[in-house]
């Protein structure tokens, strides 16, 4: 499983995605939520979309990383 799938599952658990659990809500509430879910998934899965929405984040090797974080190399 790649990291983007893990992010998706975490967002589902927190209730930000996965509109499947909204069966009891009226259509006027479910439809915008489903649209938001699709857009958020598109942003999370596309490097170009993610960088456009938030330049601080990037996708490298199927992992979402914060650009401000840099791994320091051992200089010894």
N, CA, C and O of each residue as an XYZ file, in Angstrom:
304
protein
N       0.855     -1.187      0.000
C       0.000      0.000      0.000
C       0.895      1.242      0.000
O       1.848      1.328      0.774
N       0.583      2.189     -0.863
C       1.415      3.392     -0.890
C       0.903      4.427      0.107
O      -0.195      4.308      0.652
N       1.720      5.432      0.324
C       1.414      6.444      1.342
C       0.143      7.232      1.023
O      -0.580      7.618      1.942
N      -0.145      7.480     -0.260
C      -1.353      8.228     -0.604
C      -2.598      7.455     -0.206
O      -3.585      8.053      0.221
N      -2.567      6.131     -0.340
C      -3.698      5.322      0.104
C      -3.855      5.393      1.617
O      -4.975      5.395      2.127
N      -2.746      5.453      2.332
C      -2.806      5.584      3.785
C      -3.417      6.923      4.184
O      -4.205      6.987      5.128
N      -3.062      7.987      3.478
C      -3.647      9.307      3.743
C      -5.146      9.261      3.481
O      -5.934      9.787      4.267
N      -5.541      8.631      2.375
C      -6.961      8.509      2.038
C      -7.715      7.772      3.146
O      -8.780      8.219      3.575
N      -7.171      6.653      3.608
C      -7.829      5.887      4.664
C      -7.938      6.693      5.949
O      -8.960      6.637      6.634
N      -6.900      7.437      6.278
C      -6.928      8.263      7.484
C      -7.996      9.350      7.374
O      -8.713      9.616      8.339
N      -8.103      9.981      6.200
C      -9.123     11.010      6.001
C     -10.524     10.412      6.066
O     -11.458     11.075      6.517
N     -10.681      9.173      5.621
C     -11.973      8.488      5.730
C     -12.330      8.254      7.192
O     -13.460      8.503      7.613
N     -11.360      7.773      7.960
C     -11.590      7.501      9.377
C     -11.967      8.769     10.132
O     -12.790      8.725     11.047
N     -11.374      9.895      9.756
C     -11.659     11.155     10.434
C     -12.939     11.813      9.932
O     -13.395     12.803     10.505
N     -13.523     11.266      8.858
C     -14.785     11.788      8.357
C     -14.662     12.891      7.325
O     -15.666     13.512      6.974
N     -13.451     13.155      6.824
C     -13.273     14.185      5.802
C     -13.589     13.662      4.410
O     -13.925     14.439      3.515
N     -13.485     12.373      4.223
C     -13.779     11.717      2.947
C     -14.750     10.573      3.203
O     -15.232     10.390      4.321
N     -15.026      9.819      2.171
C     -15.879      8.628      2.250
C     -17.325      8.991      2.558
O     -17.823      8.747      3.657
N     -17.972      9.564      1.593
C     -19.363      9.975      1.782
C     -20.317      8.789      1.822
O     -21.530      8.985      1.902
N     -19.805      7.577      1.768
C     -20.656      6.392      1.844
C     -21.441      6.342      3.147
O     -22.522      5.756      3.186
N     -20.931      6.932      4.195
C     -21.609      6.909      5.482
C     -22.623      8.045      5.633
O     -23.033      8.359      6.750
N     -23.027      8.660      4.531
C     -23.972      9.783      4.582
C     -25.347      9.403      4.038
O     -26.095     10.274      3.596
N     -25.686      8.127      4.065
C     -26.946      7.658      3.485
C     -28.167      8.344      4.096
O     -29.149      8.581      3.394
N     -28.124      8.662      5.369
C     -29.300      9.234      6.032
C     -29.496     10.730      5.759
O     -30.524     11.294      6.135
N     -28.523     11.374      5.113
C     -28.634     12.798      4.825
C     -29.383     13.037      3.519
O     -29.358     12.189      2.628
N     -30.047     14.181      3.398
C     -30.738     14.498      2.137
C     -29.742     14.742      1.000
O     -28.574     15.051      1.236
N     -30.218     14.601     -0.214
C     -29.378     14.727     -1.407
C     -28.689     16.093     -1.485
O     -27.545     16.177     -1.931
N     -29.361     17.148     -1.064
C     -28.778     18.490     -1.148
C     -27.552     18.639     -0.250
O     -26.752     19.554     -0.445
N     -27.400     17.766      0.713
C     -26.201     17.776      1.555
C     -25.166     16.787      1.022
O     -23.972     17.085      1.001
N     -25.621     15.615      0.594
C     -24.698     14.578      0.112
C     -23.965     14.976     -1.162
O     -22.773     14.704     -1.305
N     -24.670     15.617     -2.085
C     -24.070     15.925     -3.386
C     -22.860     16.868     -3.261
O     -21.808     16.564     -3.822
N     -22.970     18.004     -2.545
C     -21.785     18.867     -2.396
C     -20.644     18.164     -1.654
O     -19.470     18.386     -1.953
N     -20.997     17.324     -0.695
C     -19.971     16.597      0.042
C     -19.222     15.642     -0.888
O     -17.997     15.543     -0.823
N     -19.955     14.943     -1.751
C     -19.340     14.020     -2.706
C     -18.443     14.783     -3.691
O     -17.364     14.306     -4.043
N     -18.886     15.959     -4.134
C     -18.052     16.788     -5.020
C     -16.760     17.213     -4.321
O     -15.683     17.176     -4.915
N     -16.878     17.613     -3.067
C     -15.697     17.994     -2.288
C     -14.743     16.804     -2.166
O     -13.528     16.954     -2.296
N     -15.302     15.640     -1.919
C     -14.496     14.427     -1.793
C     -13.715     14.148     -3.079
O     -12.523     13.843     -3.026
N     -14.369     14.249     -4.213
C     -13.698     14.008     -5.496
C     -12.578     15.019     -5.739
O     -11.489     14.656     -6.184
N     -12.856     16.289     -5.442
C     -11.838     17.327     -5.640
C     -10.642     17.124     -4.717
O      -9.494     17.275     -5.135
N     -10.913     16.785     -3.474
C      -9.828     16.557     -2.525
C      -8.970     15.370     -2.952
O      -7.744     15.424     -2.853
N      -9.598     14.312     -3.420
C      -8.843     13.156     -3.915
C      -7.998     13.525     -5.126
O      -6.856     13.082     -5.248
N      -8.550     14.327     -6.011
C      -7.807     14.765     -7.197
C      -6.563     15.555     -6.777
O      -5.487     15.385     -7.351
N      -6.720     16.407     -5.786
C      -5.586     17.202     -5.296
C      -4.544     16.298     -4.639
O      -3.345     16.466     -4.866
N      -4.994     15.342     -3.828
C      -4.055     14.475     -3.124
C      -3.294     13.537     -4.053
O      -2.179     13.125     -3.733
N      -3.874     13.197     -5.189
C      -3.238     12.229     -6.090
C      -2.451     12.874     -7.222
O      -1.773     12.172     -7.972
N      -2.524     14.174     -7.360
C      -1.834     14.851     -8.455
C      -0.828     15.851     -7.897
O      -1.186     16.768     -7.157
N       0.414     15.662     -8.257
C       1.469     16.568     -7.789
C       1.187     18.004     -8.217
O       1.362     18.933     -7.429
N       0.751     18.188     -9.461
C       0.487     19.538     -9.977
C      -0.637     20.220     -9.197
O      -0.528     21.395     -8.847
N      -1.711     19.487     -8.928
C      -2.824     20.069     -8.167
C      -2.401     20.401     -6.736
O      -2.717     21.472     -6.219
N      -1.684     19.472     -6.105
C      -1.280     19.678     -4.719
C      -0.381     20.899     -4.583
O      -0.573     21.711     -3.677
N       0.594     21.038     -5.468
C       1.518     22.175     -5.415
C       0.785     23.482     -5.712
O       1.127     24.526     -5.156
N      -0.219     23.428     -6.583
C      -0.998     24.630     -6.890
C      -1.811     25.077     -5.674
O      -1.875     26.269     -5.371
N      -2.423     24.132     -4.987
C      -3.268     24.462     -3.832
C      -2.417     24.879     -2.639
O      -2.729     25.864     -1.970
N      -1.362     24.149     -2.371
C      -0.497     24.460     -1.246
C       0.959     24.205     -1.621
O       1.413     23.061     -1.582
N       1.690     25.243     -1.980
C       3.086     25.082     -2.410
C       4.004     24.484     -1.339
O       5.111     24.050     -1.656
N       3.565     24.456     -0.087
C       4.396     23.893      0.972
C       4.466     22.374      0.908
O       5.380     21.777      1.478
N       3.510     21.731      0.220
C       3.483     20.275      0.128
C       3.903     19.824     -1.262
O       3.753     20.553     -2.242
N       4.427     18.616     -1.326
C       4.852     18.040     -2.599
C       4.663     16.532     -2.524
O       4.529     15.975     -1.435
N       4.653     15.873     -3.671
C       4.584     14.420     -3.723
C       5.902     13.917     -4.291
O       6.288     14.264     -5.408
N       6.583     13.097     -3.507
C       7.847     12.500     -3.930
C       7.770     11.010     -3.610
O       7.539     10.627     -2.463
N       7.961     10.182     -4.617
C       7.890      8.725     -4.443
C       6.589      8.291     -3.766
O       6.597      7.468     -2.851
N       5.480      8.854     -4.228
C       4.137      8.547     -3.729
C       3.960      8.892     -2.251
O       3.109      8.313     -1.576
N       4.756      9.829     -1.750
C       4.627     10.297     -0.374
C       4.384     11.793     -0.403
O       5.013     12.517     -1.174
N       3.471     12.255      0.439
C       3.239     13.691      0.572
C       4.255     14.219      1.577
O       4.313     13.754      2.715
N       5.053     15.190      1.150
C       6.074     15.746      2.036
C       5.895     17.257      2.159
O       5.319     17.905      1.284
N       6.389     17.792      3.241
C       6.395     19.236      3.464
C       7.712     19.762      2.923
O       8.779     19.298      3.325
N       7.647     20.731      2.011
C       8.849     21.254      1.354
C       9.808     21.940      2.322
O      11.006     22.005      2.049
N       9.315     22.448      3.433
C      10.182     23.122      4.387
C      11.073     22.169      5.157
O      12.040     22.589      5.791
N      10.747     20.882      5.101
C      11.522     19.878      5.816
C      12.615     19.344      4.915
O      12.334     18.847      3.824
N      13.831     19.437      5.348
C      14.946     18.919      4.562
C      15.739     17.944      5.418
O      16.031     18.214      6.583
N      16.076     16.824      4.832
C      16.859     15.824      5.544
C      18.319     16.267      5.526
O      18.892     16.505      4.464
N      18.903     16.372      6.695
C      20.309     16.772      6.784
C      21.180     15.549      6.528
O      20.975     14.486      7.114
N      22.141     15.718      5.654
C      23.060     14.632      5.348
C      24.197     14.639      6.353
O      24.656     15.692      6.797
N      24.635     13.452      6.697
C      25.753     13.315      7.623
C      27.031     13.765      6.925
O      27.386     13.222      5.880
N      27.718     14.741      7.485
C      28.909     15.303      6.844
C      30.203     14.652      7.316
O      31.287     15.153      7.014
N      30.110     13.534      8.060
C      31.341     12.912      8.557
C      31.989     11.983      7.587
O      33.030     11.400      7.891
